[in-house]
Amino acid sequence: MKTKLTKELQDCLFKYTDKQGQFGCFEVTIGWFGKERVDYLLYDTQDVWRCYEIKISESDFHSKCNNTFIGNYNYYVMTFELYQKVKNEIPDNIGVLIKEFNTLESVKKAKKQELKVDSKILFQSMIRSMQRDNARYYKIVNIIKE
């Protein structure tokens, strides 16, 4: 189950990235039978991939789960309080977005890097995850109609 804070950060991230020419999806598993999952994967019409990892606590930040930073730009999304606790542990190339009221603000810019996975794999991974979400939505809409 997602915490209230996780849902708030997801909502802020969706609003922050919901722009024409940008296409995003939550919880994207990378590759067929992949072991890595990015919290939010975004592709834009400039052929740029961005990965976002949502962190809600110090223990979450330090967990053994992978931070899937395979995009051209990679970011943590967190509260300002958490950022203050972990800012010295964040790699130089990773950006940080913090929640300010009901929006996100950049406190650290991400640096561009080469993709760590072939873009075709990222496209396929995103499409599979979008289809998963589409199927969930379709089922919900049809349950309501019945």
C-alpha positions in Angstrom: 0.0 0.0 0.0 1.2 3.5 -0.8 1.4 6.0 2.0 -0.5 9.3 1.9 2.9 11.1 1.3 3.8 8.8 -1.6 0.4 9.6 -3.2 0.9 13.3 -2.7 4.4 13.2 -4.2 3.1 11.2 -7.2 0.3 13.7 -7.7 2.8 16.6 -7.6 5.1 14.8 -10.0 2.3 14.1 -12.5 1.2 17.8 -12.4 4.9 18.9 -12.7 5.4 16.8 -15.9 2.0 17.0 -17.5 2.9 19.0 -20.5 2.5 18.7 -24.2 5.2 16.7 -25.8 6.0 14.7 -22.5 4.8 11.2 -21.9 5.2 9.6 -18.5 4.2 6.4 -16.6 4.5 5.4 -13.0 6.1 2.1 -11.8 7.8 1.0 -15.0 9.7 -2.3 -14.9 12.7 -2.1 -17.2 13.0 -4.9 -19.7 11.2 -8.2 -20.1 11.3 -9.9 -16.7 13.3 -7.0 -15.4 14.4 -6.7 -11.8 14.6 -2.9 -11.9 11.6 -0.6 -11.6 11.6 3.2 -11.9 9.0 5.0 -9.9 8.2 7.4 -12.9 9.6 7.3 -16.4 9.2 10.2 -18.7 10.0 10.6 -22.4 9.8 13.8 -24.4 9.7 14.7 -28.1 13.3 15.9 -27.9 14.3 12.2 -27.4 15.2 12.7 -23.8 14.4 10.2 -21.0 14.0 11.2 -17.4 13.8 8.8 -14.4 12.3 9.9 -11.1 12.6 8.0 -7.8 10.2 9.0 -5.0 11.6 8.9 -1.5 9.5 9.5 1.6 11.8 8.8 4.5 15.5 8.3 5.4 15.0 4.5 5.6 13.3 4.6 2.1 16.3 6.6 0.8 18.8 4.1 2.3 16.8 1.0 1.3 18.4 -1.8 -0.6 15.9 -1.3 -3.5 17.6 -0.1 -6.6 17.4 3.6 -7.6 16.8 3.1 -11.3 18.8 6.0 -12.6 19.2 5.0 -16.3 17.8 8.0 -18.0 19.5 11.0 -19.6 18.4 13.0 -16.5 17.6 11.4 -13.2 15.9 12.9 -10.1 14.9 12.2 -6.5 11.4 13.5 -5.5 11.1 14.1 -1.8 10.1 16.6 1.0 12.3 19.5 1.9 12.8 17.9 5.4 14.1 14.7 3.9 16.3 16.6 1.5 18.0 18.4 4.4 18.9 15.1 6.0 20.3 13.3 2.9 21.5 16.1 0.6 25.2 15.3 1.2 24.6 11.7 0.1 23.0 12.5 -3.3 25.4 12.0 -6.2 26.5 15.1 -8.2 24.6 14.1 -11.4 21.2 13.4 -9.7 18.7 16.2 -9.5 16.2 16.8 -6.6 12.6 18.0 -6.7 11.0 18.9 -3.4 7.3 19.2 -2.5 6.3 22.8 -1.9 2.6 23.0 -1.0 1.0 21.1 -3.9 3.8 21.5 -6.4 7.4 20.5 -7.0 10.4 22.9 -7.0 13.9 22.0 -8.2 16.5 22.4 -5.5 19.3 20.6 -7.5 19.6 20.2 -11.2 20.3 16.9 -12.8 23.3 16.6 -15.1 22.8 14.9 -18.5 24.3 11.4 -19.0 24.2 8.8 -21.6 21.4 6.3 -21.4 22.3 3.2 -19.4 19.8 1.1 -21.3 18.9 1.1 -25.0 16.1 3.5 -25.8 14.1 0.6 -27.5 14.0 -1.2 -24.2 12.8 1.9 -22.5 10.0 2.4 -25.1 8.9 -1.3 -24.7 9.0 -1.0 -21.0 6.9 2.1 -20.9 4.4 0.8 -23.4 3.9 -2.4 -21.3 3.4 -0.3 -18.2 1.0 2.1 -20.0 -1.0 -0.9 -21.2 -1.2 -2.2 -17.6 -2.6 1.1 -16.5 -4.9 1.3 -19.4 -6.3 -2.1 -18.6 -6.9 -1.1 -14.9 -8.7 2.1 -16.1 -10.8 0.1 -18.6 -11.9 -2.4 -15.9 -12.8 0.4 -13.4 -14.8 2.3 -16.1 -16.7 -0.9 -17.0 -17.4 -1.8 -13.4 -19.0 1.6 -12.9 -21.1 1.2 -16.1 -22.6 -2.1 -15.0 
